[in-house]
Amino acid sequence: MKRSLFLLLAMSWGALACNSAKPPLREQNSSRTEMSATPFGVHTEGVETTPMVAQPTQTPVSQFPEGSTAASDSGEIDVLQLTETDTDFLGVYQIVPQPYSDFIKAGGRVVNLEPMETFFALWVPDGYESMPSRRVMVIAHGHGGNAYRELNNELEFARKYGYAIVAIQWGEAEGERMFSGQQFYAFMNAALRYMEHAYNAQLDKCAYRGWSQGSGISYEVTYLDRINGTDYLRLTISHDGGMMLDASEMSVGREFVTNLYDGVYGLDAFEGKHFYLYAGEPGQAKYMRNTAEVITNLGGVVEQLIEDVNAGHDGFYRHPQYHEEALDIFFRLAP
């Protein structure tokens, strides 16, 4: 009964929102839609969307979701004691030998986080420590993915523009087990503090890029970054992993998105946070449009919403212009 009432309120509120005086999306061609940083509220022809955010409660919740990890608790990891190595203790390098070999040839290094049961792969450009802007791109792979392949997908751009990459292993390579958004936040916190210690990285000049399920947890990770005051992320790049209209159907982030829809985290859940959203499939376009509306209604800024529905689930990788656009926004937000 509660959920039915909520859905009715959400749809009623969404209808009012769509009729308000909000600027339309700019359509560049028939398959691609961009959205400026203005509030989201106009639907693209042919994409069915039901806004899923009712007016939240007026009492903001400035605490972690149940079961999450505080910013000061990185799983008993002392980043001063971390060391770099060639291989991960989980043996992922043996499961994906080609991506791993490419990663090593590019000069990548591995930092094992054994107490947290994971590791991260990193790459740093030559002369990084003396650069005026020492940015970091944090990357979350998708289901069955791995940190080595995701780092390799970012490498061309990192070399060109001179930023560091941290790719976190947050699931089994070619397996089923995935960690939660709260756990990923703890991994990210440890990894970025290590980057500051080892490479003098500027932790107020970071971005997050997540694909598929890595995109699905991006909203919770960004929320945790805000409420814990770490404020690492200047931009969150989420591609092909939107908030589904029925949060119970999501593979990851179900509890967080359900609470978000129910107003548990207040009116300002994404206050001050910036997002770049991309969808390469018709189904994901629907979810990403819903995601854009949720973010905007809860205080965030959607810098761009890209729909290229014929590109496929991996379209972001195969069309580098989208990557370039996202980086342009990142560099503007983290000069």
N, C-alpha and C positions, 0 to 999 in steps of 0.2 A: 504493500500500500504506500509506504514511504517513497519507494523508488518510482512508482507510477505517478505520484503527486509531483515528485521532483521533475520527471520528464515532461509533464504537462506544463509546469512553470518554465522549464528551460525552453520549450518550443514557443511558448507565448512570448517570453522575453526576447528570444531570437528574432521573432517576426517584427517586434518593435525595433530591435537594433538594426535590422536590414532596411527599415524605412526611414531611419534617421539620416541627417545630412552628413554622410560620410563620403569621402572622395572615392571614385571607382578605381578598380584595378586597371593598370595599363596593359593592354594586350599587344604584344609585339608581333606575334604570328598566331596561327591557328592552334599550335600545340604548346605554346609557352605563355605563361602568365607571370608577371612580376608584381610585387606589392611593395609600395613605398613604406616609410616608417609611420604612416598615418594609421589610425585605428582600422581594424579589419571589419568588413561588414557587407561586402557586395559579392554575390555568388557568380562564378563563371558559368556561362551557358553550358548545359549538358552535364554538370557535376552536381549531384544531389547531396545536400549537406543539411544536417540538423544540428544547430548549435547545442552544446551540451552543458553550458554553464548557467545555472540560475544565479540570482543575486546571492553571494556568499554572506555568511554571518558577519556582523560588524566587529567581532572580536578577533584580531589577528592571532595566529598561533606561532609564537617565536620559539619553537622547539623542534627537535628531530621527530620524524615519524617513528612510531613504535618499532623497536628493534634495531634502530640505526646506530651509527657510531659517531661520537662527538669528534670535533675537529682536533682536539688535543690528544685523542686516542687513536694512534695509527697502528693498532695491533701490536703494541710493544716493540715497534721498529725504532731503532736509534739510527737516524740517517747518517750520523757522523761515522758509524761503523760499517756502512754499506760499501761494497767494493764492486768494481766492474769486472766482467769476465766474458768469455767467448760463448758459453753455452748456458741454457736454462736447466735448472735442476728437475723440472717436470719432464724433460725429454721431448718437448715440442719440436725442437730443432731436428730430431730424428724422424718425426712424423711428416714434416714438410721440408725436405732437404733442399729443394730448389729455391723457394723463397728465403730460406735461411742462408743458403750460399750467396745469393744476391745481396742480402743484408750485410753479411760479413765483408764481401768484396767492396761494398760502399763505405766501409769504415764504421759500421754499427757496433754497439756494445750492449751487453746484457747486465741488468742488475736484478739479482734474485731477492725476493721478499719472502723468504721461507716461512717465517712465522705466520704470514698472511696467505700462504699456500699459492703464491703466484709470482710473477716477475714482470718487469717492463723492459722493452727494447728502446734504445735511445740512439739518436744521431745528432751530432753537433757540427756546424760548419767550422772551417778553419778561421781562427781569429775571433771566434764568438765572444770570448770574455772581454775583449776590448771594444766591441761594437757599441755604438750609442744606444741602440734599441736591441735588447736581448730577449726576443720573444720566444715563446714555446707553444707548439701545437700539441695538444693532448688528443690521442686517438683511441676510439673504442671500436673494435671489430664487430662483425655480426655473428650470428649463430653458426658454430662450427668453424669460425674464422681463427685467425692467429695474428699476433702482434707483428711478426716479421713481414707478412704480406701487406698488412695495412701501412706499416712504415714505408715499405717500398713504393706504395701508391702515392705517398706524399713527397717522396724524395726529390723528384724533379722540381717541384715548386719550392721546397726548402733550400735547395742549392741555388736556385735562381734568385730568391729574395733574402736568403741569409737568416733563417730562423731554425731553432732546434725542434726536434720531434721526440715526443715520448709516447710510445704505443704500449698500452697496457693489456696484458693477457688476462681476460676476465671470464674465460670459459675454456672448456676442453677443445683442443684443436681437432676438428672432425668428430666431435662428440656431442653429448646432450647437456652436460652440466653447465650452467651459467651462474655467475654470482649475481647479487642484487645491485640496484643503484646505490644503496647505502654503502655496500662494500666497495663498489667502484670508487665512490667518493673518498673512502679511506685510502685506497690504493693511490689515487691521484694526489691526495694530500701528502703522502709519503714520497711519491715520485717527484713532485714539484719542490718539496723542501730539500730533497737530495740535489736537484738541479740548481737550486740557489746556492747550496753549500759547495758543490763541486765545480760549477761553471758560472757562478755569479748571475744566474738567470734573474730577470726582473719578473717577480711573481704577480705583478699587476698588469702584465702584458701577455696574458695567455688566452688561448682559444681552445675550444673543444670541438672535435669533429667525430660524429658517430654515424655508422651505416647500419641500416636494418635494425636489429635488436640493440645495437650500440646507439642508434638514434632513439629507440624506444625508452632507454633509460636516461637519455640526455636531459630530459625535463626535470627529473628528480635530482640528478647530479647538480644541475644549475641552481635549483631551489636550495639545495643543501649548501652550496657555495655562498649563496646570499645570506641565509639565516645564521650561518656560523661565522660570518664576518671575514672569511678568508678572501672572498671577492677576487679570486684568480681570473675568472673568465670574463673577458671583454666581449666575446662573441661565442655563441653556440651554433655550430653548423650541424643540422639534423637532416639526413637524407634517407628517404624511403623507410621511415619508421615513425608514423604519426600516432597521435592519441586516437584510439578507436572510439566510435560513438558509444559503444557498450564496453566499458572498461574491463568487465569480467572476461571478455574475449581476447584480451591482450596477452601475449606470451610473457612479457616482462613489464614491471611497473604497474601491475593491476591495482594494488592497494593504494599506491600513491595517487594514481589518476582518479580512482574512485573517491578518495578523500578530497581531491582537488575539485571534482564535480560537485561534491556535497558541501563545499565551502569551508572545509575544516581548517584550511590554511589562510583564510581571510581574503580580503580584497586585494592585497598587495603581494601575492605569492611570488610574482616575477618582477616586482618593482626594480627598475634600473637595469634589467637584464635584456640583452639584445640577441636576436635569433636570425639565422638564415635557414629557410626551409626549402627542401627540394623533394619533388615527387616525380618518379619516372614511369609510373603505372596508373591507370585509371582509379583503381581501388585506393592506392596510396594518395592520389590527389584529393579524394574525398576526405581521408583522414587528416591530411596535412592542412586542408582548409579549416577543418574543425580545430586542429591544433593552433592555427593562427588566431582563430577567434578566442580560444581559451586564453592564450598567452596575452593577447591585447586587452581582454576584459579584466585580467588580473595584474595589470600594471606593466607588462613587458612591452618591448618594441620588436615587431617583426620587420626587419630591414628589407627582406625580400622573401616572397613566396614564388617559387618557380614550379610550373607544371609543364613537363615535357613527357606527356603520357605515352608516347611511342618509343621512348628511349630504353625502357626495361628497368629492372630492379637495380642494375649496376650502371645506369645511365650517367650518374654523376662522374664516374671514373672515365667513361668513354667520350665525354664532352668537356674538355678542359676549360672551356670558356666559363662554365659555372664555377669551377674551382677558383679561377682567376677573380671572378666577381666577388666570391665570398672572401677571398684574401684581401681584396681592395677595401672591403668593409672592415675587416679585422685591423688592417694597418691604419685606417682612419680612426678607429676607436682606441688603438694602442700605438700612438705615434712614437 
